[in-house]
């Protein structure tokens, strides 16, 4: 799985991080961006 482009929400990713941790942080950033977009659209 190739990492999705990040919007800077998770800048602290390091190559020595565990892959699962990296994927979880990336997923959290993506979900956060989606939640922010939905919140803005709901206004």
Kinemage of the C-alpha trace (Angstrom):
@kinemage 1
@onewidth
@group {chain A} dominant
@subgroup {mainchain}
@vectorlist {calphas} color= white
{ca unk a 1} P 0.000 0.000 0.000
{ca unk a 2} L 1.470 3.334 -0.976
{ca unk a 3} L 0.881 6.156 1.509
{ca unk a 4} L -1.631 8.770 0.462
{ca unk a 5} L -0.387 12.343 0.077
{ca unk a 6} L -0.615 14.084 3.430
{ca unk a 7} L -1.837 17.624 3.984
{ca unk a 8} L 0.671 18.183 6.778
{ca unk a 9} L -1.619 16.865 9.516
{ca unk a 10} L 0.935 14.208 10.476
{ca unk a 11} L 4.386 15.742 9.925
{ca unk a 12} L 6.222 13.597 12.491
{ca unk a 13} L 6.358 10.368 10.469
{ca unk a 14} L 9.813 8.822 10.628
{ca unk a 15} L 11.181 5.878 8.589
{ca unk a 16} L 11.874 3.962 11.808
{ca unk a 17} L 8.232 4.103 12.882
{ca unk a 18} L 6.425 0.794 12.858
{ca unk a 19} L 4.483 0.419 9.564
{ca unk a 20} L 1.224 -0.179 11.436
{ca unk a 21} L 1.747 2.998 13.459
{ca unk a 22} L 2.521 4.959 10.304
{ca unk a 23} L -0.575 3.609 8.562
{ca unk a 24} L -2.733 4.357 11.620
{ca unk a 25} L -1.474 7.946 11.843
{ca unk a 26} L -2.025 8.417 8.108
{ca unk a 27} L -5.538 7.001 8.385
{ca unk a 28} L -6.277 9.300 11.318
{ca unk a 29} L -5.092 12.316 9.318
{ca unk a 30} L -7.238 11.307 6.356
{ca unk a 31} L -10.289 10.800 8.578
{ca unk a 32} L -9.630 14.138 10.248
{ca unk a 33} L -9.511 15.890 6.870
{ca unk a 34} L -12.739 14.162 5.821
{ca unk a 35} L -14.446 15.118 9.081
{ca unk a 36} L -13.332 18.733 8.676
{ca unk a 37} L -14.642 18.806 5.110
{ca unk a 38} L -17.972 17.315 6.184
{ca unk a 39} L -18.209 19.793 9.047
{ca unk a 40} L -17.580 22.709 6.694
{ca unk a 41} L -20.160 21.388 4.236
{ca unk a 42} L -22.740 20.974 7.002
{ca unk a 43} L -22.590 24.658 7.930
